[in-house]
């Protein structure tokens, strides 16, 4: 049988989900803004260092992609699975 204290747990978890979702969404949006500002600053510094514009575009794109949540998650997953082998 389910203990009496645990009966209300699904309701508590369900009630917390919208808050968790909103916090996660806000955190993700803040991350995107910081990433965009970081890419801009990186591009500015490369241009100030007289790096050719074609190379600046390539490097800035690589810098942008390195901060992608998808790439970070893929790298973390790949690292964990390779560490187990």
N, C-alpha and C positions, 0 to 999 in steps of 0.2 A: 504494500500500500504506500501511497504518497504521504509523506509527513505533512502535518497540518501547516507548518510554516512555509512549505514550498508551493502550496496551492495557488497563491497569488503571484508567483514569480512570472508566469507568462504574461500576465497583465502589466506588470512593472516593466518587463523587457519591451513589450509592444508599445508602451507609452513613451519609452526612452528613444525609440528608433527615429522619430522625426527630428529630435534634438541632435542625435548623433549624425544623422544625414546632413543637417544644416551646418553643423560644425565642420564636418568633413568637406563639404562643398566650399565653405568659406576658406578653409585652410588651403584647398587646392587652388582657388582663385588667387589667394595671396602668393602662393608658390609661382603661379604663372606670371604674375606681375613682376615678381623679383627676378625670375628667369629672363623675362623680356628686358628689364633694365640692365641686367648683367650682360646680356648679349650686346646691347647698345653700347655700354661702357667698353666692352672688349673690342668692338668694331672701331669706336673712337680712338682707343689707344693704338690699335694697329695702324690706323690712318695717320695718327700723329707721329708714328715711328717710320713713316714713309714706306710702308709695305705696299706693293702694287695692289690696285683695286681688285683685280681678279683673285689674287691670293687672299685678300681680306674677305671677299665674299665666300670663298671655300672654307676658310678657317672659322668665320662667324657661323656658317651653316653647321659645321661640325660641332662647334661649341653649343649651339642651340639644340642639336640632336642629342648631345651627351647629357643634357639636362632633362630629357624626356622621361616621364614616369614609366612609360612602356619599356624604354631601354634600360632604365635603372632596375626595374623589376626583373627583366630578362637576365640582366647581368647577375643580380642577386640569386636568382633561381639557378642559373648555370653554375655559379660559384659554389652553392650549397650542394648541388648534385655531383659536381666533380670532386668535392672534398670527401664525399662518402665513398667514392670508388677506390 
